[in-house]
Amino acid sequence: MSEASLIEAIAEGDTEAVISYFRLKGVSPSDSGAISAAVIEILGRVGSTDISFTLGRAAAQYAQVVDNTEAGVAEIVGQVATAIFSETIKATTPKESAIATVSGFITGTTAAITEFKLDSSIVSAASSAGGVAIVKYAVSIDLDIDETSGIVREAAAATAASSSSSGGTDLVEAAIEGFVFGAAQTAVYNGLDNNQIATAAGSGASEGAVTAAVAAGTDPAAAATAAAKGSTKGAVSAAVATGTDPDTAASAAAAGSAEGAISAAVATGSDVSAISAASNTGSGAGLTEATGGTADGGSEISLPPPVISPEDTDLRVVSPEDGG
């Protein structure tokens, strides 16, 4: 196909055309600059930013062909994600478009991961770039910390829903872990409260994951566990990377995860007690995986207080420890 024909095919959603375009341009998988330049050129010639799904799917598909190692695929996916987000998410971009670009890319990536049976952790590279892009976007339009938390929450919910669309809870966990890591780390680098960002991201991610699970007819409690686990791992990793307190970050993510999960449970008519307990289980498991037990070897994660759950016309207090 000619270069013009490839661009036309890409605009119509043909992922094979993206791969052919990379090859036509002689893009080396080890040359991040060339990959970014090719993505930017595609965006400029297509004349639309509504191809993030196509690029997300193509990135993972291309990467597994040219470098089928987990690290190699993740690196290429991350490079493409960073390029498209940097090029399309500007200060003039409407908030809804910024979030849609991130979620579309993640949906495409998870679709390829499922189809080609790639490691679920690869989606973390895409979602981490998304977390970075959303916080940078908020900073670029001079949002305060509360407003930034709001858009982070929305984007995290969209990320969770996107990763839920193509696979199991392992993809949800990995996508959320990456998003929270990217968002919290970027918050620190921009003088923002990473713990508030972790809480917001955890809340949005859990609400998005539980809501998506209910809509799909899958287990919302399992989704709550995966979301909380990913949020805590991402928050702790970001804290370690930036030299901030990992225990506080873990507790912040856990609190947000519980709030979001409970909110979604109430909204969807699900078992609040079971989903609350599942969220706390996920937060604890995330801390264990991220740190080997505790973030500093001595303290413990601070779990949210017992949940008051409506059952018929009565109220009962349910402790996370008793599982409802």
C-alpha positions as CSV (number, residue, x, y, z in Angstrom):
1,M,0.0,0.0,0.0
2,S,1.1,3.6,-0.6
3,E,1.8,5.9,2.2
4,A,-1.5,7.8,1.5
5,S,-3.4,4.6,1.4
6,L,-2.0,3.6,4.8
7,I,-3.0,6.9,6.3
8,E,-6.5,6.4,5.0
9,A,-6.7,2.9,6.4
10,I,-5.4,4.1,9.8
11,A,-8.1,6.8,9.9
12,E,-10.6,4.0,9.4
13,G,-9.2,2.0,12.4
14,D,-6.9,-0.5,10.7
15,T,-4.2,-1.5,13.2
16,E,-2.3,-3.4,10.6
17,A,-1.9,-0.2,8.6
18,V,-0.2,1.4,11.6
19,I,2.3,-1.4,11.7
20,S,2.9,-1.1,8.0
21,Y,3.4,2.6,8.3
22,F,6.0,2.1,11.0
23,R,7.8,-0.3,8.7
24,L,7.5,2.0,5.7
25,K,9.2,4.7,7.8
26,G,11.9,2.4,8.9
27,V,11.0,2.8,12.6
28,S,13.3,0.9,14.9
29,P,11.7,-0.5,18.0
30,S,14.7,0.6,20.0
31,D,14.4,4.2,18.8
32,S,11.9,6.0,21.0
33,G,12.4,9.2,19.0
34,A,11.5,7.5,15.7
35,I,8.4,5.9,17.3
36,S,7.2,9.2,18.7
37,A,7.9,11.0,15.4
38,A,5.9,8.4,13.5
39,V,2.9,8.6,15.9
40,I,2.9,12.4,15.7
41,E,3.1,12.3,11.9
42,I,0.2,9.9,11.8
43,L,-1.9,12.2,14.1
44,G,-1.1,15.2,11.9
45,R,-2.0,13.5,8.7
46,V,-5.1,11.7,9.9
47,G,-6.3,15.1,11.1
48,S,-8.2,13.6,14.1
49,T,-7.3,12.5,17.6
50,D,-10.1,10.0,17.7
51,I,-7.8,7.1,16.8
52,S,-6.4,6.4,20.3
53,F,-8.0,3.0,20.3
54,T,-6.4,2.1,17.0
55,L,-3.0,3.3,18.1
56,G,-3.2,1.5,21.5
57,R,-4.1,-1.8,19.9
58,A,-1.5,-1.3,17.1
59,A,1.3,-0.4,19.7
60,A,0.9,-3.7,21.6
61,Q,0.5,-5.7,18.3
62,Y,3.6,-4.1,16.8
63,A,5.6,-4.5,19.9
64,Q,4.9,-8.2,20.3
65,V,6.1,-8.7,16.7
66,V,9.3,-6.9,16.9
67,D,10.2,-7.6,20.6
68,N,8.2,-10.3,22.3
69,T,9.8,-9.8,25.7
70,E,7.5,-8.4,28.4
71,A,9.8,-5.5,29.0
72,G,10.3,-4.7,25.3
73,V,6.6,-4.7,24.6
74,A,5.9,-2.5,27.6
75,E,8.5,0.0,26.6
76,I,7.2,0.4,23.1
77,V,3.6,0.7,24.3
78,G,4.7,3.3,26.8
79,Q,6.5,5.3,24.1
80,V,3.5,5.3,21.8
81,A,1.2,6.3,24.6
82,T,3.5,9.1,25.7
83,A,3.7,10.4,22.2
84,I,0.0,10.4,21.5
85,F,-0.9,11.9,24.9
86,S,1.8,14.6,24.6
87,E,0.6,15.5,21.1
88,T,-3.2,15.5,21.6
89,I,-3.7,16.5,25.3
90,K,-3.0,20.2,25.3
91,A,-4.1,23.1,27.5
92,T,-6.8,23.8,24.9
93,T,-8.1,20.3,24.9
94,P,-11.6,19.8,26.4
95,K,-11.5,17.7,29.6
96,E,-13.8,15.0,28.1
97,S,-11.5,14.7,25.1
98,A,-8.4,14.3,27.3
99,I,-10.0,11.6,29.3
100,A,-11.4,9.9,26.2
101,T,-7.9,9.8,24.5
102,V,-6.4,8.1,27.5
103,S,-9.2,5.6,28.0
104,G,-9.4,4.9,24.2
105,F,-5.7,4.0,24.1
106,I,-6.0,1.7,27.1
107,T,-9.0,0.0,25.6
108,G,-7.0,-0.7,22.5
109,T,-4.0,-1.9,24.4
110,T,-6.1,-4.3,26.6
111,A,-7.8,-5.6,23.4
112,A,-4.4,-6.5,21.9
113,I,-3.2,-8.0,25.2
114,T,-6.3,-10.3,25.3
115,E,-6.1,-11.3,21.6
116,F,-2.4,-12.0,21.6
117,K,-2.2,-13.4,25.1
118,L,0.3,-10.8,26.2
119,D,1.2,-10.2,29.9
120,S,-1.4,-8.1,31.7
121,S,1.3,-5.9,33.2
122,I,2.0,-4.4,29.7
123,V,-1.2,-2.2,30.1
124,S,0.5,-0.6,33.1
125,A,2.9,1.2,30.7
126,A,0.0,2.7,28.8
127,S,-2.0,3.7,31.9
128,S,1.1,5.1,33.6
129,A,1.6,7.5,30.7
130,G,-2.1,8.3,31.0
131,G,-1.8,9.2,34.7
132,V,1.2,11.4,33.9
133,A,-0.7,13.1,31.0
134,I,-3.9,13.8,33.0
135,V,-2.0,15.5,35.9
136,K,0.2,17.5,33.5
137,Y,-3.0,18.6,31.7
138,A,-4.6,19.7,35.0
139,V,-1.4,21.7,35.8
140,S,-1.4,23.3,32.3
141,I,-4.9,24.7,32.8
142,D,-4.1,25.9,36.3
143,L,-6.5,23.7,38.2
144,D,-6.1,23.7,42.0
145,I,-5.5,20.5,43.9
146,D,-9.2,19.8,44.4
147,E,-10.0,20.4,40.8
148,T,-7.0,18.3,39.8
149,S,-8.3,15.5,42.1
150,G,-11.6,15.7,40.4
151,I,-10.3,15.1,36.9
152,V,-7.9,12.4,38.1
153,R,-10.9,10.6,39.6
154,E,-12.8,10.8,36.4
155,A,-9.9,9.6,34.4
156,A,-9.2,6.7,36.8
157,A,-12.8,5.6,36.5
158,A,-12.5,5.6,32.7
159,T,-9.2,3.7,32.9
160,A,-10.8,1.0,35.1
161,A,-13.8,0.7,32.8
162,S,-11.5,0.6,29.7
163,S,-9.4,-2.2,31.1
164,S,-12.5,-4.1,32.2
165,S,-13.8,-4.2,28.7
166,S,-11.4,-6.8,27.3
167,G,-10.3,-9.1,30.0
168,G,-10.3,-10.2,33.6
169,T,-9.4,-8.5,36.9
170,D,-5.7,-8.9,36.2
171,L,-5.9,-6.3,33.5
172,V,-8.0,-4.0,35.8
173,E,-5.4,-4.3,38.5
174,A,-2.4,-3.7,36.2
175,A,-4.1,-0.7,34.5
176,I,-5.0,1.0,37.7
177,E,-1.6,0.4,39.2
178,G,0.0,2.1,36.3
179,F,-2.4,5.0,36.3
180,V,-2.1,5.7,40.0
181,F,1.7,5.4,39.8
182,G,1.9,7.9,37.0
183,A,-0.6,10.4,38.5
184,A,0.8,10.3,42.0
185,Q,4.5,10.6,40.9
186,T,3.7,13.5,38.6
187,A,1.7,15.2,41.4
188,V,4.9,15.3,43.5
189,Y,7.0,16.6,40.7
190,N,4.5,19.5,40.2
191,G,4.2,20.3,43.9
192,L,0.9,18.7,44.5
193,D,-0.3,16.4,47.3
194,N,0.4,12.9,46.0
195,N,-1.8,11.4,48.8
196,Q,-4.8,13.4,47.8
197,I,-4.2,12.4,44.2
198,A,-3.9,8.7,45.3
199,T,-7.2,9.0,47.2
200,A,-8.9,10.5,44.2
201,A,-7.5,8.0,41.7
202,G,-8.3,5.0,44.0
203,S,-11.9,6.3,44.4
204,G,-12.5,6.7,40.7
205,A,-10.8,3.4,39.8
206,S,-12.8,1.4,42.3
207,E,-16.1,3.1,41.3
208,G,-15.3,2.5,37.6
209,A,-14.3,-1.1,38.1
210,V,-17.3,-2.1,40.2
211,T,-19.7,-0.3,37.9
212,A,-18.2,-1.9,34.9
213,A,-18.4,-5.4,36.5
214,V,-22.0,-5.0,37.4
215,A,-22.8,-3.9,33.8
216,A,-20.9,-6.8,32.4
217,G,-22.5,-9.3,34.7
218,T,-19.1,-10.3,36.3
219,D,-18.2,-10.3,40.0
220,P,-18.2,-6.7,41.4
221,A,-16.4,-7.9,44.6
222,A,-13.5,-9.3,42.6
223,A,-13.4,-6.0,40.6
224,A,-13.3,-4.1,43.9
225,T,-10.4,-6.2,45.1
226,A,-8.4,-5.8,41.9
227,A,-9.0,-2.0,41.8
228,A,-7.9,-1.5,45.4
229,K,-4.9,-3.8,45.0
230,G,-3.7,-1.9,41.9
231,S,-4.3,1.5,43.5
232,T,-2.3,0.7,46.6
233,K,0.6,-0.8,44.7
234,G,0.7,2.2,42.4
235,A,0.5,4.7,45.3
236,V,3.2,2.9,47.3
237,S,5.5,2.6,44.2
238,A,5.1,6.3,43.5
239,A,5.9,7.2,47.1
240,V,9.0,5.1,47.1
241,A,10.1,6.7,43.7
242,T,9.6,10.2,44.9
243,G,10.9,9.8,48.5
244,T,7.5,10.5,50.1
245,D,5.9,8.4,52.9
246,P,4.7,5.0,51.4
247,D,2.6,4.1,54.4
248,T,0.6,7.3,54.1
249,A,0.2,6.8,50.4
250,A,-1.1,3.3,51.0
251,S,-3.6,4.5,53.5
252,A,-4.7,7.3,51.2
253,A,-5.2,4.9,48.3
254,A,-7.1,2.4,50.5
255,A,-9.4,5.1,51.8
256,G,-10.2,6.3,48.2
257,S,-10.7,2.7,47.0
258,A,-13.2,1.9,49.8
259,E,-15.1,5.1,49.1
260,G,-15.4,4.5,45.4
261,A,-16.3,0.8,45.8
262,I,-19.0,1.6,48.3
263,S,-20.4,4.4,46.2
264,A,-20.6,2.1,43.2
265,A,-22.2,-0.7,45.3
266,V,-24.9,1.6,46.5
267,A,-25.5,3.0,43.0
268,T,-25.8,-0.4,41.4
269,G,-27.7,-2.1,44.2
270,S,-24.9,-4.5,45.0
271,D,-23.9,-6.0,48.3
272,V,-22.2,-3.1,50.1
273,S,-20.8,-5.2,52.8
274,A,-19.1,-7.7,50.5
275,I,-17.7,-5.1,48.2
276,S,-16.4,-3.0,51.1
277,A,-14.7,-6.1,52.6
278,A,-13.3,-7.0,49.1
279,S,-11.9,-3.5,48.7
280,N,-10.1,-3.7,52.0
281,T,-8.8,-7.1,51.1
282,G,-7.4,-5.7,47.9
283,S,-5.7,-2.8,49.7
284,G,-4.0,-5.1,52.1
285,A,-2.8,-7.4,49.4
286,G,-1.5,-4.5,47.4
287,L,0.5,-3.3,50.3
288,T,1.9,-6.8,50.9
289,E,2.9,-7.2,47.2
290,A,4.4,-3.7,47.0
291,T,6.4,-3.8,50.2
292,G,6.6,-7.3,51.5
293,G,4.1,-6.6,54.3
294,T,4.4,-2.9,55.3
295,A,5.9,0.1,53.6
296,D,8.5,0.7,56.2
297,G,8.8,-2.7,57.9
298,G,7.0,-1.6,61.0
299,S,3.7,0.2,60.5
300,E,0.5,-1.1,59.1
301,I,-1.9,0.2,56.5
302,S,-4.8,2.2,57.9
303,L,-7.9,0.6,56.6
304,P,-11.2,2.6,56.4
305,P,-13.6,2.3,59.4
306,P,-16.5,-0.2,59.5
307,V,-19.2,0.3,56.9
308,I,-22.8,1.1,57.8
309,S,-24.8,-0.9,55.2
310,P,-28.5,-0.7,54.6
311,E,-30.2,-4.1,54.7
312,D,-34.0,-4.0,54.2
313,T,-35.1,-1.2,56.6
314,D,-32.4,-1.7,59.2
315,L,-28.9,-0.5,59.5
316,R,-26.1,-2.7,60.6
317,V,-22.4,-2.1,61.2
318,V,-20.2,-4.3,59.2
319,S,-16.5,-4.6,59.9
320,P,-14.1,-5.3,57.0
321,E,-12.4,-7.9,59.1
322,D,-15.4,-10.1,59.5
323,G,-16.2,-10.1,55.7
324,G,-19.8,-9.0,56.3
